[in-house]
């Protein structure tokens, strides 16, 4: 599915003869853009540091648009691009200090937390004229009421992904209970981040997605501990390889990535749990103290160009917040109920909200407690395995009377 836009582009380019796909694609887009705006920093040797989720940008693979390369070509601004796996990893990195990022893309609840803790720069909207293309229903959200600190990058939901060859046809796949089904012990993957994992446990318990007190968090922690023996692994980006290879039967994950996995493995399918799920917006923000704020705003504006937004969301599989980009996407994409779910599904979904400091600490403590046994086991297991390997190696050396070191790891 994610290759429809790229395939159409490649077919059109083939008719044009020898012009390279990448160069033509860039130039075709640039013609409709405000080049005076984008060339202000040409020749000034400026670079920006962009910190994004993994697998979350169109990067030129499969004949897709290389977004960062196109931006560099148009503006003369070099993009240093790195990625993280969770909102919590991003938060910890910024909190620790010493980082030098100009653009970050946290999720809604983390944006709210960062705003509260004065970790973001207010945006100069005059430098982001393409804000006009963003769906008004996704602006002025509770986490950023005045759209002062963030511009929507994508939106989506959390779904259940399951392998139709491993999950029985009689199994109810429209409930979070599936992640606690003992029939699939060792074949269940779970989120490796506390907010998503707790959100699922809270919904299964009938509580709000956003915990209201310590008691709800404690009950969710107990439920996650009950699930733990059934879990093959706690994952983030690792889920792509595992589900594509048929190494697990079921997992919760983001709808956009579910579409990518289904594209890679047709045995996979997705469902919306009837208890309700998380709906989210990931937004482009500028960290406090960014050295290249105006260039960062230019990057954000570029990502909101209709053609760029369409090519980017088409490749990564996530839903676009850009109304002009939406019109450019193929109907097969916009009619897909996983990418663009029904109003019934959306009405039953909830946004994460920023928690109080006390609830954040309680949730983090519960998550550490959940994983503590694994960490303790890993702490002692690794040295033990190394010791066994060393002893085995020494025995082989002695037995064979060789004067060379053998490594068998």
Residue pairs with C-beta under 8 A, 6 or more apart in sequence:
1 259
1 262
1 263
1 317
1 332
1 333
1 336
2 62
2 64
2 259
2 260
2 263
2 314
2 315
2 316
2 317
3 62
3 63
3 64
3 263
4 314
4 330
4 332
4 333
5 64
5 310
5 311
5 314
5 315
5 329
5 330
6 62
6 63
6 64
6 65
6 311
6 314
6 315
7 63
8 330
9 21
9 25
9 63
10 21
10 63
13 19
13 21
13 24
13 25
16 24
21 63
22 60
22 66
22 69
25 65
25 70
26 69
26 70
26 73
26 74
28 307
29 70
29 305
29 307
29 308
30 74
32 307
33 74
33 305
34 129
35 74
37 129
37 298
37 301
38 74
38 75
38 298
38 302
39 74
39 75
39 76
40 298
41 75
41 76
41 77
41 295
41 298
42 75
42 76
43 76
44 76
46 76
46 77
46 78
46 292
46 295
47 77
47 78
47 79
47 80
47 292
48 77
48 78
48 79
48 80
48 102
48 103
48 292
48 295
48 296
48 299
49 80
49 82
49 100
49 101
49 102
49 103
50 68
50 79
50 80
50 81
50 82
50 101
50 102
50 103
50 104
50 299
51 82
51 83
51 84
51 90
51 93
51 99
51 101
51 103
51 104
51 105
52 81
52 82
52 83
52 84
52 103
52 104
52 105
53 83
53 84
53 85
53 105
53 282
54 83
54 84
54 85
54 236
54 237
55 237
55 240
55 257
55 260
55 316
56 83
56 105
56 316
56 318
57 67
57 68
57 81
57 312
57 316
58 64
58 65
58 66
58 67
58 311
58 312
58 314
58 315
58 316
59 66
59 67
59 68
59 315
60 66
60 69
62 315
64 311
64 314
64 315
65 308
65 311
65 312
65 315
67 303
67 308
67 311
67 312
68 79
68 81
70 308
71 77
71 79
71 299
71 302
72 78
72 79
74 302
75 295
75 298
75 302
77 295
77 298
77 299
79 299
84 90
84 93
85 192
85 193
85 236
85 237
86 192
86 193
86 236
87 106
87 107
87 109
87 110
87 193
87 195
88 193
88 194
88 195
90 104
90 106
90 110
91 106
91 110
91 113
91 114
93 99
94 101
94 104
94 114
94 119
94 287
95 119
99 287
100 291
101 287
101 290
102 286
102 287
102 290
102 291
102 292
102 293
102 295
102 296
102 299
103 284
103 285
103 286
103 290
103 296
103 299
103 300
104 284
104 285
104 286
104 287
105 153
105 282
105 283
105 284
105 285
106 114
106 282
106 283
106 285
107 280
107 281
107 282
107 283
107 352
108 141
108 143
108 280
108 281
108 282
108 283
108 351
108 352
109 143
109 195
109 351
109 352
109 353
109 354
109 355
110 354
111 120
111 143
111 144
111 149
111 150
111 283
111 285
112 142
112 143
112 144
112 353
112 354
113 354
113 355
113 360
114 120
114 149
114 285
115 143
115 144
115 149
115 354
116 354
118 288
119 287
119 288
120 149
120 150
120 285
120 286
120 287
120 288
121 149
121 285
121 286
121 287
121 288
121 289
121 290
121 293
122 148
122 149
123 148
123 149
123 150
123 151
123 286
123 297
123 300
124 293
124 294
124 297
125 131
125 147
127 294
127 297
127 298
127 301
128 151
128 297
128 300
128 301
128 304
129 301
130 301
130 304
130 305
131 147
131 151
131 301
131 304
133 304
133 306
133 309
133 322
133 323
133 324
133 325
134 151
134 152
134 304
134 321
134 322
134 323
135 152
135 321
135 322
135 323
138 152
138 155
138 281
138 321
139 147
139 152
140 146
140 147
141 147
141 281
141 351
142 351
142 353
143 150
143 351
143 353
143 354
144 150
144 283
149 283
149 285
150 283
150 284
150 285
151 283
151 284
151 300
151 304
152 281
152 282
152 283
152 284
152 321
153 281
153 282
153 283
153 284
153 303
153 321
154 256
154 281
154 282
154 313
154 316
154 318
154 319
154 320
154 321
155 279
155 280
155 281
155 282
155 318
155 319
155 320
155 321
156 254
156 255
156 256
156 279
156 280
156 318
156 319
156 339
157 254
157 255
157 272
157 277
157 278
157 279
157 280
157 341
157 345
157 346
157 349
158 196
158 199
158 200
158 252
158 253
158 254
158 255
158 277
158 278
158 280
159 252
159 253
159 254
159 255
159 258
159 270
159 271
159 272
159 277
159 338
160 173
160 174
160 176
160 178
160 179
160 250
160 251
160 252
160 270
160 271
160 272
160 273
161 239
161 243
161 250
161 251
161 252
161 253
161 258
161 261
161 262
161 268
161 269
161 270
162 173
162 178
162 249
162 250
162 251
162 268
162 269
162 270
162 271
163 243
163 246
163 248
163 249
163 250
163 265
163 267
163 268
164 267
164 268
164 269
165 246
165 267
166 184
166 187
166 246
166 248
166 249
166 250
167 173
167 178
167 184
167 249
167 250
168 183
171 178
171 181
171 183
172 178
173 250
173 269
173 271
174 271
174 272
174 273
174 274
175 273
175 274
175 275
176 200
176 203
176 204
176 252
176 273
176 275
177 204
178 184
178 250
179 188
179 190
179 200
179 204
179 227
179 230
179 250
179 252
180 204
180 223
180 226
180 227
180 230
181 188
181 230
182 230
184 230
184 249
184 250
185 229
185 230
186 230
186 232
187 232
187 248
187 249
187 250
188 227
188 230
188 231
188 232
188 248
188 249
188 250
188 251
189 231
189 232
189 233
189 234
189 235
189 239
189 242
189 243
189 248
189 250
189 251
189 252
190 197
190 227
190 231
190 233
190 234
190 235
190 251
190 252
191 197
191 200
191 234
191 235
191 236
191 252
191 253
192 234
192 235
192 236
193 236
194 363
194 364
194 366
194 367
195 352
195 363
196 252
196 278
197 224
197 234
197 367
198 211
198 217
198 220
198 221
198 224
198 363
198 366
198 367
199 209
199 278
199 352
200 252
201 220
201 221
201 223
201 224
201 227
202 208
202 209
202 211
202 216
202 220
203 209
203 273
203 275
203 276
203 277
204 223
204 275
205 216
205 219
205 220
205 223
206 275
207 216
207 219
207 220
208 216
208 350
209 276
209 278
209 350
209 352
210 350
210 352
210 353
210 355
211 217
211 220
211 355
211 359
211 363
213 359
214 358
214 359
214 362
217 359
217 362
217 363
217 366
218 366
220 366
221 366
221 367
221 369
221 370
224 366
224 370
225 370
228 370
232 247
232 248
233 242
233 248
234 371
235 242
235 251
239 251
239 253
239 257
239 261
240 257
240 260
240 261
240 264
241 247
242 248
242 251
243 251
243 261
243 265
243 268
244 261
244 264
244 265
245 265
246 265
246 267
253 261
254 280
254 318
255 270
255 317
255 318
255 319
255 338
255 339
255 341
256 316
256 317
256 318
256 319
256 339
257 317
258 268
258 270
258 317
258 338
259 270
259 317
259 336
259 338
259 339
260 316
260 317
261 268
262 268
262 269
262 270
263 317
270 338
272 341
272 345
272 348
274 348
276 348
276 349
276 350
277 345
277 348
277 349
277 350
278 349
278 350
278 351
278 352
279 346
279 349
279 350
279 351
280 351
280 352
281 321
281 351
284 299
284 300
284 303
286 293
286 296
286 297
286 300
290 296
302 308
303 309
303 312
304 322
306 322
306 324
306 325
306 327
306 328
307 325
307 328
308 325
309 320
309 322
309 324
309 325
310 320
310 322
310 325
310 326
310 328
310 329
313 319
313 320
313 322
313 325
313 329
314 329
314 330
314 333
317 339
318 339
319 339
319 340
320 326
320 329
326 334
333 339
334 340
337 345
341 349
355 363
386 409
389 408
389 409
392 408
393 405
393 406
393 407
393 408
396 406
396 408
397 404
397 405
397 406
